[in-house]
């Protein structure tokens, strides 16, 4: 997969109560991503799209068959700022 546009990798941020709690408690944003992407590609896409520093990524396939990426941001970039920009909060 060529990495030119970060939105080819990131589908949309998850907007559930649990996702908002993750933002507040763990400085983490949950994205639904393309199923065939790697953690390295997800990290590149988030850093490029939002100009932030990513410190960790966890991925899982949910019960609906979507791939979730739990993206933990560095402490100098509050996830609440990004979630506000995305219209989650």
N, CA, C and O atoms as a CHARMM CRD file, in Angstrom:
* protein
*
  356
    1    1 UNK  N      0.84000  -1.18700   0.00000 PROA 1      0.00000
    2    1 UNK  CA     0.00000   0.00000   0.00000 PROA 1      0.00000
    3    1 UNK  C      0.88200   1.24600   0.00000 PROA 1      0.00000
    4    1 UNK  O      1.75000   1.40900   0.85700 PROA 1      0.00000
    5    2 UNK  N      0.64400   2.11500  -0.97200 PROA 2      0.00000
    6    2 UNK  CA     1.41900   3.34800  -1.03900 PROA 2      0.00000
    7    2 UNK  C      0.91200   4.32900   0.00500 PROA 2      0.00000
    8    2 UNK  O     -0.28900   4.43800   0.25000 PROA 2      0.00000
    9    3 UNK  N      1.86200   5.04700   0.62000 PROA 3      0.00000
   10    3 UNK  CA     1.48600   5.97400   1.66800 PROA 3      0.00000
   11    3 UNK  C      1.61400   7.40800   1.16100 PROA 3      0.00000
   12    3 UNK  O      2.64900   8.04900   1.34200 PROA 3      0.00000
   13    4 UNK  N      0.56400   7.89900   0.53200 PROA 4      0.00000
   14    4 UNK  CA     0.56000   9.27800   0.04700 PROA 4      0.00000
   15    4 UNK  C     -0.49200  10.09700   0.77000 PROA 4      0.00000
   16    4 UNK  O     -0.21500  11.21400   1.20700 PROA 4      0.00000
   17    5 UNK  N     -1.68500   9.55900   0.90200 PROA 5      0.00000
   18    5 UNK  CA    -2.77900  10.25800   1.55100 PROA 5      0.00000
   19    5 UNK  C     -3.14700   9.50000   2.83000 PROA 5      0.00000
   20    5 UNK  O     -3.52800   8.33200   2.75500 PROA 5      0.00000
   21    6 UNK  N     -3.04400  10.13200   3.99300 PROA 6      0.00000
   22    6 UNK  CA    -3.35700   9.42800   5.24000 PROA 6      0.00000
   23    6 UNK  C     -4.81500   8.97600   5.32000 PROA 6      0.00000
   24    6 UNK  O     -5.12400   8.02900   6.04200 PROA 6      0.00000
   25    7 UNK  N     -5.70000   9.63000   4.60000 PROA 7      0.00000
   26    7 UNK  CA    -7.11500   9.25800   4.65300 PROA 7      0.00000
   27    7 UNK  C     -7.43100   8.03800   3.79000 PROA 7      0.00000
   28    7 UNK  O     -8.57100   7.57100   3.77900 PROA 7      0.00000
   29    8 UNK  N     -6.43100   7.51000   3.06100 PROA 8      0.00000
   30    8 UNK  CA    -6.58900   6.22100   2.40400 PROA 8      0.00000
   31    8 UNK  C     -6.49300   5.10100   3.44300 PROA 8      0.00000
   32    8 UNK  O     -6.97300   3.99200   3.20700 PROA 8      0.00000
   33    9 UNK  N     -5.87600   5.38600   4.58600 PROA 9      0.00000
   34    9 UNK  CA    -5.68800   4.40800   5.65700 PROA 9      0.00000
   35    9 UNK  C     -6.75500   4.58500   6.73700 PROA 9      0.00000
   36    9 UNK  O     -7.36500   3.61200   7.18000 PROA 9      0.00000
   37   10 UNK  N     -6.97600   5.83300   7.15900 PROA 10     0.00000
   38   10 UNK  CA    -7.93300   6.13800   8.22500 PROA 10     0.00000
   39   10 UNK  C     -9.33000   6.29800   7.63400 PROA 10     0.00000
   40   10 UNK  O     -9.54800   7.16000   6.78200 PROA 10     0.00000
   41   11 UNK  N    -10.27300   5.47600   8.08000 PROA 11     0.00000
   42   11 UNK  CA   -11.64800   5.63800   7.60800 PROA 11     0.00000
   43   11 UNK  C    -12.35200   6.74300   8.39300 PROA 11     0.00000
   44   11 UNK  O    -12.77900   7.74300   7.81500 PROA 11     0.00000
   45   12 UNK  N    -12.47200   6.56200   9.71400 PROA 12     0.00000
   46   12 UNK  CA   -13.13600   7.56700  10.55000 PROA 12     0.00000
   47   12 UNK  C    -12.83300   7.28800  12.01100 PROA 12     0.00000
   48   12 UNK  O    -12.48600   6.16200  12.36900 PROA 12     0.00000
   49   13 UNK  N    -12.96200   8.31400  12.86800 PROA 13     0.00000
   50   13 UNK  CA   -12.78200   8.09900  14.30300 PROA 13     0.00000
   51   13 UNK  C    -14.04700   7.47300  14.88100 PROA 13     0.00000
   52   13 UNK  O    -15.15600   7.77200  14.43900 PROA 13     0.00000
   53   14 UNK  N    -13.87100   6.61200  15.86300 PROA 14     0.00000
   54   14 UNK  CA   -15.01000   5.99600  16.52300 PROA 14     0.00000
   55   14 UNK  C    -15.60600   6.98700  17.50800 PROA 14     0.00000
   56   14 UNK  O    -14.88100   7.58000  18.30700 PROA 14     0.00000
   57   15 UNK  N    -16.92300   7.17400  17.45900 PROA 15     0.00000
   58   15 UNK  CA   -17.60000   8.16300  18.30900 PROA 15     0.00000
   59   15 UNK  C    -18.57800   7.47700  19.25100 PROA 15     0.00000
   60   15 UNK  O    -19.79000   7.66200  19.13800 PROA 15     0.00000
   61   16 UNK  N    -18.05600   6.69200  20.17100 PROA 16     0.00000
   62   16 UNK  CA   -18.89400   6.03400  21.16500 PROA 16     0.00000
   63   16 UNK  C    -18.52500   6.56000  22.54600 PROA 16     0.00000
   64   16 UNK  O    -17.54600   7.29200  22.69700 PROA 16     0.00000
   65   17 UNK  N    -19.30600   6.18800  23.54600 PROA 17     0.00000
   66   17 UNK  CA   -18.98900   6.61100  24.91100 PROA 17     0.00000
   67   17 UNK  C    -17.63100   6.07700  25.34000 PROA 17     0.00000
   68   17 UNK  O    -16.85100   6.78100  25.98200 PROA 17     0.00000
   69   18 UNK  N    -17.35300   4.82700  24.98100 PROA 18     0.00000
   70   18 UNK  CA   -16.07000   4.22300  25.33800 PROA 18     0.00000
   71   18 UNK  C    -14.91600   4.97300  24.66300 PROA 18     0.00000
   72   18 UNK  O    -13.86400   5.17300  25.27000 PROA 18     0.00000
   73   19 UNK  N    -15.11300   5.37800  23.43100 PROA 19     0.00000
   74   19 UNK  CA   -14.06900   6.10500  22.71000 PROA 19     0.00000
   75   19 UNK  C    -13.78400   7.44700  23.37600 PROA 19     0.00000
   76   19 UNK  O    -12.62800   7.85800  23.47500 PROA 19     0.00000
   77   20 UNK  N    -14.82500   8.12700  23.83000 PROA 20     0.00000
   78   20 UNK  CA   -14.63800   9.41200  24.50800 PROA 20     0.00000
   79   20 UNK  C    -13.93300   9.20100  25.85100 PROA 20     0.00000
   80   20 UNK  O    -13.09300  10.01200  26.24000 PROA 20     0.00000
   81   21 UNK  N    -14.26500   8.12300  26.55800 PROA 21     0.00000
   82   21 UNK  CA   -13.57000   7.81100  27.81500 PROA 21     0.00000
   83   21 UNK  C    -12.09300   7.54200  27.57900 PROA 21     0.00000
   84   21 UNK  O    -11.25400   7.94800  28.38200 PROA 21     0.00000
   85   22 UNK  N    -11.76400   6.85900  26.48000 PROA 22     0.00000
   86   22 UNK  CA   -10.35900   6.60100  26.12700 PROA 22     0.00000
   87   22 UNK  C     -9.61000   7.91500  25.90400 PROA 22     0.00000
   88   22 UNK  O     -8.45800   8.05800  26.31500 PROA 22     0.00000
   89   23 UNK  N    -10.26400   8.86000  25.25800 PROA 23     0.00000
   90   23 UNK  CA    -9.65200  10.17000  25.01600 PROA 23     0.00000
   91   23 UNK  C     -9.32500  10.83900  26.34300 PROA 23     0.00000
   92   23 UNK  O     -8.21700  11.33800  26.54200 PROA 23     0.00000
   93   24 UNK  N    -10.29900  10.84500  27.24900 PROA 24     0.00000
   94   24 UNK  CA   -10.13100  11.53500  28.52200 PROA 24     0.00000
   95   24 UNK  C     -9.16500  10.82400  29.46100 PROA 24     0.00000
   96   24 UNK  O     -8.34100  11.47500  30.10300 PROA 24     0.00000
   97   25 UNK  N     -9.25200   9.50900  29.55000 PROA 25     0.00000
   98   25 UNK  CA    -8.47900   8.75400  30.54000 PROA 25     0.00000
   99   25 UNK  C     -7.07200   8.39800  30.07800 PROA 25     0.00000
  100   25 UNK  O     -6.13100   8.45700  30.87000 PROA 25     0.00000
  101   26 UNK  N     -6.91100   8.03000  28.80800 PROA 26     0.00000
  102   26 UNK  CA    -5.64100   7.46000  28.34600 PROA 26     0.00000
  103   26 UNK  C     -4.94500   8.25600  27.25000 PROA 26     0.00000
  104   26 UNK  O     -3.93200   7.80600  26.71500 PROA 26     0.00000
  105   27 UNK  N     -5.47200   9.43800  26.90300 PROA 27     0.00000
  106   27 UNK  CA    -4.89900  10.23500  25.81600 PROA 27     0.00000
  107   27 UNK  C     -4.80600   9.40400  24.53200 PROA 27     0.00000
  108   27 UNK  O     -3.78400   9.40100  23.84500 PROA 27     0.00000
  109   28 UNK  N     -5.89400   8.70500  24.23200 PROA 28     0.00000
  110   28 UNK  CA    -5.93400   7.72800  23.14800 PROA 28     0.00000
  111   28 UNK  C     -7.15900   7.99800  22.27500 PROA 28     0.00000
  112   28 UNK  O     -8.23800   8.28300  22.79600 PROA 28     0.00000
  113   29 UNK  N     -7.00500   7.91300  20.96000 PROA 29     0.00000
  114   29 UNK  CA    -8.11700   8.07900  20.02400 PROA 29     0.00000
  115   29 UNK  C     -8.30200   6.76500  19.27600 PROA 29     0.00000
  116   29 UNK  O     -7.32700   6.13200  18.87000 PROA 29     0.00000
  117   30 UNK  N     -9.55200   6.36100  19.09700 PROA 30     0.00000
  118   30 UNK  CA    -9.84600   5.10700  18.39000 PROA 30     0.00000
  119   30 UNK  C    -10.29900   5.44500  16.96800 PROA 30     0.00000
  120   30 UNK  O    -11.24200   6.21100  16.76900 PROA 30     0.00000
  121   31 UNK  N     -9.61600   4.86200  15.98900 PROA 31     0.00000
  122   31 UNK  CA    -9.98100   5.04100  14.58300 PROA 31     0.00000
  123   31 UNK  C    -10.40100   3.70400  13.99600 PROA 31     0.00000
  124   31 UNK  O     -9.88800   2.65700  14.38900 PROA 31     0.00000
  125   32 UNK  N    -11.33200   3.74000  13.05700 PROA 32     0.00000
  126   32 UNK  CA   -11.61500   2.59400  12.20800 PROA 32     0.00000
  127   32 UNK  C    -10.71600   2.77300  10.99000 PROA 32     0.00000
  128   32 UNK  O    -10.73100   3.81900  10.34100 PROA 32     0.00000
  129   33 UNK  N     -9.92900   1.73200  10.68700 PROA 33     0.00000
  130   33 UNK  CA    -8.94200   1.81500   9.60400 PROA 33     0.00000
  131   33 UNK  C     -9.18800   0.70000   8.59200 PROA 33     0.00000
  132   33 UNK  O     -9.97000  -0.21800   8.84000 PROA 33     0.00000
  133   34 UNK  N     -8.51300   0.79300   7.45400 PROA 34     0.00000
  134   34 UNK  CA    -8.59500  -0.27400   6.45100 PROA 34     0.00000
  135   34 UNK  C     -8.03800  -1.56500   7.04800 PROA 34     0.00000
  136   34 UNK  O     -7.07600  -1.54200   7.81600 PROA 34     0.00000
  137   35 UNK  N     -8.64900  -2.68100   6.68700 PROA 35     0.00000
  138   35 UNK  CA    -8.31400  -3.95700   7.31800 PROA 35     0.00000
  139   35 UNK  C     -6.89700  -4.45100   7.00500 PROA 35     0.00000
  140   35 UNK  O     -6.30800  -5.17400   7.80900 PROA 35     0.00000
  141   36 UNK  N     -6.35400  -4.07800   5.87100 PROA 36     0.00000
  142   36 UNK  CA    -5.04800  -4.60700   5.46300 PROA 36     0.00000
  143   36 UNK  C     -3.86900  -3.70800   5.83700 PROA 36     0.00000
  144   36 UNK  O     -2.76500  -3.91200   5.33200 PROA 36     0.00000
  145   37 UNK  N     -4.07600  -2.72000   6.70600 PROA 37     0.00000
  146   37 UNK  CA    -2.98600  -1.81000   7.06200 PROA 37     0.00000
  147   37 UNK  C     -2.20100  -2.32500   8.26100 PROA 37     0.00000
  148   37 UNK  O     -2.71900  -3.07600   9.08700 PROA 37     0.00000
  149   38 UNK  N     -0.95600  -1.91000   8.33800 PROA 38     0.00000
  150   38 UNK  CA    -0.09400  -2.29300   9.44700 PROA 38     0.00000
  151   38 UNK  C     -0.06000  -1.17400  10.48400 PROA 38     0.00000
  152   38 UNK  O     -0.51800  -0.06100  10.22800 PROA 38     0.00000
  153   39 UNK  N      0.48700  -1.48400  11.65300 PROA 39     0.00000
  154   39 UNK  CA     0.60400  -0.47000  12.70200 PROA 39     0.00000
  155   39 UNK  C      1.51400   0.66900  12.25300 PROA 39     0.00000
  156   39 UNK  O      1.26400   1.82900  12.58000 PROA 39     0.00000
  157   40 UNK  N      2.55200   0.34900  11.51700 PROA 40     0.00000
  158   40 UNK  CA     3.47100   1.37100  11.01600 PROA 40     0.00000
  159   40 UNK  C      2.75000   2.33900  10.07900 PROA 40     0.00000
  160   40 UNK  O      2.96500   3.55000  10.14600 PROA 40     0.00000
  161   41 UNK  N      1.90400   1.81000   9.21300 PROA 41     0.00000
  162   41 UNK  CA     1.14600   2.65000   8.28600 PROA 41     0.00000
  163   41 UNK  C      0.12600   3.51000   9.02900 PROA 41     0.00000
  164   41 UNK  O     -0.07900   4.67300   8.68100 PROA 41     0.00000
  165   42 UNK  N     -0.51400   2.93900  10.05300 PROA 42     0.00000
  166   42 UNK  CA    -1.48800   3.69700  10.84700 PROA 42     0.00000
  167   42 UNK  C     -0.78700   4.83200  11.57800 PROA 42     0.00000
  168   42 UNK  O     -1.29200   5.95400  11.62000 PROA 42     0.00000
  169   43 UNK  N      0.38300   4.54000  12.15600 PROA 43     0.00000
  170   43 UNK  CA     1.14900   5.57600  12.85800 PROA 43     0.00000
  171   43 UNK  C      1.50300   6.71200  11.90600 PROA 43     0.00000
  172   43 UNK  O      1.34000   7.88400  12.24700 PROA 43     0.00000
  173   44 UNK  N      1.98400   6.37000  10.71800 PROA 44     0.00000
  174   44 UNK  CA     2.34500   7.38600   9.71700 PROA 44     0.00000
  175   44 UNK  C      1.12300   8.24000   9.37200 PROA 44     0.00000
  176   44 UNK  O      1.22100   9.46500   9.30000 PROA 44     0.00000
  177   45 UNK  N     -0.01900   7.59900   9.16100 PROA 45     0.00000
  178   45 UNK  CA    -1.22200   8.31500   8.73700 PROA 45     0.00000
  179   45 UNK  C     -1.70300   9.29500   9.81000 PROA 45     0.00000
  180   45 UNK  O     -2.05700  10.43100   9.49500 PROA 45     0.00000
  181   46 UNK  N     -1.71800   8.86300  11.07500 PROA 46     0.00000
  182   46 UNK  CA    -2.18800   9.74100  12.15100 PROA 46     0.00000
  183   46 UNK  C     -1.22200  10.90600  12.33800 PROA 46     0.00000
  184   46 UNK  O     -1.65200  12.04900  12.49000 PROA 46     0.00000
  185   47 UNK  N      0.09400  10.62000  12.32900 PROA 47     0.00000
  186   47 UNK  CA     1.08000  11.69000  12.49800 PROA 47     0.00000
  187   47 UNK  C      1.00400  12.69800  11.35700 PROA 47     0.00000
  188   47 UNK  O      1.13200  13.90100  11.58500 PROA 47     0.00000
  189   48 UNK  N      0.79900  12.22600  10.14900 PROA 48     0.00000
  190   48 UNK  CA     0.73200  13.11100   8.98500 PROA 48     0.00000
  191   48 UNK  C     -0.58000  13.91600   8.97100 PROA 48     0.00000
  192   48 UNK  O     -0.57100  15.11000   8.67000 PROA 48     0.00000
  193   49 UNK  N     -1.69100  13.27000   9.29300 PROA 49     0.00000
  194   49 UNK  CA    -2.99800  13.93400   9.20600 PROA 49     0.00000
  195   49 UNK  C     -3.19100  14.98800  10.28900 PROA 49     0.00000
  196   49 UNK  O     -3.79600  16.03000  10.03700 PROA 49     0.00000
  197   50 UNK  N     -2.68100  14.72400  11.50100 PROA 50     0.00000
  198   50 UNK  CA    -2.98200  15.61700  12.61600 PROA 50     0.00000
  199   50 UNK  C     -1.75900  16.30500  13.21000 PROA 50     0.00000
  200   50 UNK  O     -1.88700  17.05300  14.18000 PROA 50     0.00000
  201   51 UNK  N     -0.58600  16.06900  12.65400 PROA 51     0.00000
  202   51 UNK  CA     0.65800  16.68700  13.10600 PROA 51     0.00000
  203   51 UNK  C      0.85900  16.45800  14.61500 PROA 51     0.00000
  204   51 UNK  O      1.03800  17.40500  15.38200 PROA 51     0.00000
  205   52 UNK  N      0.82500  15.17900  15.02000 PROA 52     0.00000
  206   52 UNK  CA     0.99800  14.77600  16.41800 PROA 52     0.00000
  207   52 UNK  C      2.07600  13.70100  16.50800 PROA 52     0.00000
  208   52 UNK  O      2.52500  13.17800  15.48800 PROA 52     0.00000
  209   53 UNK  N      2.48800  13.37500  17.72500 PROA 53     0.00000
  210   53 UNK  CA     3.45500  12.30800  17.96300 PROA 53     0.00000
  211   53 UNK  C      2.71100  11.11900  18.55400 PROA 53     0.00000
  212   53 UNK  O      2.08200  11.23600  19.60600 PROA 53     0.00000
  213   54 UNK  N      2.78200   9.96900  17.87800 PROA 54     0.00000
  214   54 UNK  CA     2.13200   8.74300  18.33100 PROA 54     0.00000
  215   54 UNK  C      3.14300   7.92400  19.12100 PROA 54     0.00000
  216   54 UNK  O      4.26200   7.70400  18.65800 PROA 54     0.00000
  217   55 UNK  N      2.75000   7.46600  20.32200 PROA 55     0.00000
  218   55 UNK  CA     3.66600   6.66200  21.14300 PROA 55     0.00000
  219   55 UNK  C      3.30300   5.18000  21.14800 PROA 55     0.00000
  220   55 UNK  O      4.13200   4.35000  21.52200 PROA 55     0.00000
  221   56 UNK  N      2.09300   4.83300  20.74500 PROA 56     0.00000
  222   56 UNK  CA     1.72200   3.42500  20.71900 PROA 56     0.00000
  223   56 UNK  C      0.43600   3.19700  19.95500 PROA 56     0.00000
  224   56 UNK  O     -0.42300   4.07400  19.87100 PROA 56     0.00000
  225   57 UNK  N      0.31900   1.98000  19.38900 PROA 57     0.00000
  226   57 UNK  CA    -0.88300   1.60100  18.64900 PROA 57     0.00000
  227   57 UNK  C     -1.24900   0.17000  19.00300 PROA 57     0.00000
  228   57 UNK  O     -0.40500  -0.72600  18.98900 PROA 57     0.00000
  229   58 UNK  N     -2.51700  -0.02900  19.32100 PROA 58     0.00000
  230   58 UNK  CA    -3.06100  -1.37400  19.49300 PROA 58     0.00000
  231   58 UNK  C     -4.16800  -1.53400  18.45900 PROA 58     0.00000
  232   58 UNK  O     -4.93400  -0.60000  18.22500 PROA 58     0.00000
  233   59 UNK  N     -4.25900  -2.69900  17.84500 PROA 59     0.00000
  234   59 UNK  CA    -5.30000  -2.92500  16.84700 PROA 59     0.00000
  235   59 UNK  C     -6.10500  -4.16100  17.21600 PROA 59     0.00000
  236   59 UNK  O     -5.62600  -5.05800  17.91100 PROA 59     0.00000
  237   60 UNK  N     -7.33100  -4.18200  16.73500 PROA 60     0.00000
  238   60 UNK  CA    -8.19600  -5.34900  16.92000 PROA 60     0.00000
  239   60 UNK  C     -9.27100  -5.33500  15.84400 PROA 60     0.00000
  240   60 UNK  O     -9.59800  -4.29000  15.28100 PROA 60     0.00000
  241   61 UNK  N     -9.81000  -6.50800  15.57200 PROA 61     0.00000
  242   61 UNK  CA   -10.95100  -6.63100  14.67800 PROA 61     0.00000
  243   61 UNK  C    -12.18100  -6.76600  15.57000 PROA 61     0.00000
  244   61 UNK  O    -12.24700  -7.67100  16.40200 PROA 61     0.00000
  245   62 UNK  N    -13.15100  -5.87600  15.40400 PROA 62     0.00000
  246   62 UNK  CA   -14.32800  -5.92800  16.27600 PROA 62     0.00000
  247   62 UNK  C    -15.35400  -6.92900  15.74500 PROA 62     0.00000
  248   62 UNK  O    -15.14000  -7.57100  14.71700 PROA 62     0.00000
  249   63 UNK  N    -16.46500  -7.04900  16.46000 PROA 63     0.00000
  250   63 UNK  CA   -17.48600  -8.04800  16.11100 PROA 63     0.00000
  251   63 UNK  C    -18.18400  -7.74800  14.78400 PROA 63     0.00000
  252   63 UNK  O    -18.80800  -8.63300  14.19900 PROA 63     0.00000
  253   64 UNK  N    -18.08300  -6.51900  14.31200 PROA 64     0.00000
  254   64 UNK  CA   -18.67500  -6.15000  13.02300 PROA 64     0.00000
  255   64 UNK  C    -17.70100  -6.35200  11.87100 PROA 64     0.00000
  256   64 UNK  O    -18.04600  -6.08700  10.71900 PROA 64     0.00000
  257   65 UNK  N    -16.48000  -6.81900  12.16400 PROA 65     0.00000
  258   65 UNK  CA   -15.49100  -7.06800  11.12400 PROA 65     0.00000
  259   65 UNK  C    -14.65300  -5.86900  10.75400 PROA 65     0.00000
  260   65 UNK  O    -13.90900  -5.91500   9.77500 PROA 65     0.00000
  261   66 UNK  N    -14.75800  -4.78100  11.52600 PROA 66     0.00000
  262   66 UNK  CA   -13.95600  -3.58300  11.25700 PROA 66     0.00000
  263   66 UNK  C    -12.66400  -3.65400  12.05300 PROA 66     0.00000
  264   66 UNK  O    -12.62200  -4.25400  13.12700 PROA 66     0.00000
  265   67 UNK  N    -11.61100  -3.04200  11.52700 PROA 67     0.00000
  266   67 UNK  CA   -10.33900  -2.98500  12.25000 PROA 67     0.00000
  267   67 UNK  C    -10.28700  -1.67800  13.03000 PROA 67     0.00000
  268   67 UNK  O    -10.38800  -0.59000  12.46200 PROA 67     0.00000
  269   68 UNK  N    -10.12600  -1.80800  14.35500 PROA 68     0.00000
  270   68 UNK  CA    -9.99800  -0.64300  15.22600 PROA 68     0.00000
  271   68 UNK  C     -8.54000  -0.41900  15.54700 PROA 68     0.00000
  272   68 UNK  O     -7.79800  -1.37000  15.79000 PROA 68     0.00000
  273   69 UNK  N     -8.12800   0.82600  15.54900 PROA 69     0.00000
  274   69 UNK  CA    -6.77200   1.19300  15.94200 PROA 69     0.00000
  275   69 UNK  C     -6.87400   2.11600  17.14600 PROA 69     0.00000
  276   69 UNK  O     -7.43500   3.20800  17.05200 PROA 69     0.00000
  277   70 UNK  N     -6.33200   1.67900  18.27500 PROA 70     0.00000
  278   70 UNK  CA    -6.27000   2.50000  19.48200 PROA 70     0.00000
  279   70 UNK  C     -4.93700   3.24000  19.42200 PROA 70     0.00000
  280   70 UNK  O     -3.88400   2.63700  19.62800 PROA 70     0.00000
  281   71 UNK  N     -4.97500   4.52700  19.14600 PROA 71     0.00000
  282   71 UNK  CA    -3.77300   5.32600  18.91900 PROA 71     0.00000
  283   71 UNK  C     -3.49700   6.16600  20.16400 PROA 71     0.00000
  284   71 UNK  O     -4.25400   7.08100  20.48800 PROA 71     0.00000
  285   72 UNK  N     -2.40100   5.84400  20.85900 PROA 72     0.00000
  286   72 UNK  CA    -2.00900   6.58200  22.06000 PROA 72     0.00000
  287   72 UNK  C     -1.06100   7.70000  21.64700 PROA 72     0.00000
  288   72 UNK  O     -0.04700   7.46900  20.98900 PROA 72     0.00000
  289   73 UNK  N     -1.41500   8.92000  22.05000 PROA 73     0.00000
  290   73 UNK  CA    -0.62200  10.09200  21.68600 PROA 73     0.00000
  291   73 UNK  C      0.34300  10.45400  22.81100 PROA 73     0.00000
  292   73 UNK  O      0.13400  10.08300  23.96600 PROA 73     0.00000
  293   74 UNK  N      1.40000  11.18000  22.46000 PROA 74     0.00000
  294   74 UNK  CA     2.36100  11.62700  23.47000 PROA 74     0.00000
  295   74 UNK  C      1.70600  12.63800  24.39400 PROA 74     0.00000
  296   74 UNK  O      0.68900  13.23900  24.04700 PROA 74     0.00000
  297   75 UNK  N      2.28400  12.82100  25.56000 PROA 75     0.00000
  298   75 UNK  CA     1.68300  13.70000  26.56400 PROA 75     0.00000
  299   75 UNK  C      1.67900  15.16900  26.15500 PROA 75     0.00000
  300   75 UNK  O      0.85400  15.93900  26.64900 PROA 75     0.00000
  301   76 UNK  N      2.60000  15.58200  25.24700 PROA 76     0.00000
  302   76 UNK  CA     2.59600  16.97800  24.82900 PROA 76     0.00000
  303   76 UNK  C      1.50600  17.28300  23.79600 PROA 76     0.00000
  304   76 UNK  O      1.30700  18.44600  23.44600 PROA 76     0.00000
  305   77 UNK  N      0.79100  16.25400  23.29900 PROA 77     0.00000
  306   77 UNK  CA    -0.34600  16.48700  22.41100 PROA 77     0.00000
  307   77 UNK  C     -1.59200  15.87600  23.03100 PROA 77     0.00000
  308   77 UNK  O     -1.78400  14.66300  22.94200 PROA 77     0.00000
  309   78 UNK  N     -2.43600  16.67200  23.65200 PROA 78     0.00000
  310   78 UNK  CA    -3.65500  16.13700  24.26100 PROA 78     0.00000
  311   78 UNK  C     -4.62800  15.60500  23.20100 PROA 78     0.00000
  312   78 UNK  O     -4.92200  16.28300  22.21600 PROA 78     0.00000
  313   79 UNK  N     -5.11200  14.40200  23.41800 PROA 79     0.00000
  314   79 UNK  CA    -6.05800  13.79200  22.48100 PROA 79     0.00000
  315   79 UNK  C     -7.37400  14.55800  22.44600 PROA 79     0.00000
  316   79 UNK  O     -8.10600  14.49800  21.45800 PROA 79     0.00000
  317   80 UNK  N     -7.67300  15.27200  23.51600 PROA 80     0.00000
  318   80 UNK  CA    -8.92300  16.04400  23.56200 PROA 80     0.00000
  319   80 UNK  C     -8.92800  17.13400  22.48500 PROA 80     0.00000
  320   80 UNK  O     -9.98400  17.46400  21.94500 PROA 80     0.00000
  321   81 UNK  N     -7.74800  17.69600  22.16800 PROA 81     0.00000
  322   81 UNK  CA    -7.66700  18.70100  21.10800 PROA 81     0.00000
  323   81 UNK  C     -8.00700  18.09600  19.74300 PROA 81     0.00000
  324   81 UNK  O     -8.74500  18.69300  18.95900 PROA 81     0.00000
  325   82 UNK  N     -7.46400  16.91300  19.46800 PROA 82     0.00000
  326   82 UNK  CA    -7.71400  16.23900  18.19600 PROA 82     0.00000
  327   82 UNK  C     -9.17600  15.81400  18.10900 PROA 82     0.00000
  328   82 UNK  O     -9.80700  15.96500  17.06300 PROA 82     0.00000
  329   83 UNK  N     -9.72200  15.27600  19.21900 PROA 83     0.00000
  330   83 UNK  CA   -11.11700  14.84400  19.19700 PROA 83     0.00000
  331   83 UNK  C    -12.07000  16.01900  19.01600 PROA 83     0.00000
  332   83 UNK  O    -13.11700  15.87300  18.38500 PROA 83     0.00000
  333   84 UNK  N    -11.72400  17.17300  19.55500 PROA 84     0.00000
  334   84 UNK  CA   -12.54600  18.37200  19.35000 PROA 84     0.00000
  335   84 UNK  C    -12.48800  18.79600  17.88100 PROA 84     0.00000
  336   84 UNK  O    -13.49600  19.18600  17.29300 PROA 84     0.00000
  337   85 UNK  N    -11.28600  18.71300  17.30200 PROA 85     0.00000
  338   85 UNK  CA   -11.12200  19.04100  15.88600 PROA 85     0.00000
  339   85 UNK  C    -11.94800  18.11000  15.01200 PROA 85     0.00000
  340   85 UNK  O    -12.46600  18.52300  13.97400 PROA 85     0.00000
  341   86 UNK  N    -12.07700  16.82700  15.43800 PROA 86     0.00000
  342   86 UNK  CA   -12.84300  15.84100  14.68100 PROA 86     0.00000
  343   86 UNK  C    -14.33800  15.89500  14.98500 PROA 86     0.00000
  344   86 UNK  O    -15.12500  15.20200  14.34000 PROA 86     0.00000
  345   87 UNK  N    -14.73600  16.71100  15.95900 PROA 87     0.00000
  346   87 UNK  CA   -16.14600  16.83600  16.29600 PROA 87     0.00000
  347   87 UNK  C    -16.66900  15.74000  17.19300 PROA 87     0.00000
  348   87 UNK  O    -17.87400  15.48900  17.21500 PROA 87     0.00000
  349   88 UNK  N    -15.79500  15.07800  17.93700 PROA 88     0.00000
  350   88 UNK  CA   -16.22300  13.98500  18.81600 PROA 88     0.00000
  351   88 UNK  C    -16.74200  14.50700  20.14900 PROA 88     0.00000
  352   88 UNK  O    -17.65400  13.91300  20.72500 PROA 88     0.00000
  353   89 UNK  N    -16.18800  15.59200  20.64400 PROA 89     0.00000
  354   89 UNK  CA   -16.55800  16.10400  21.96400 PROA 89     0.00000
  355   89 UNK  C    -17.25300  17.43900  21.82400 PROA 89     0.00000
  356   89 UNK  O    -17.64600  18.03800  22.82500 PROA 89     0.00000
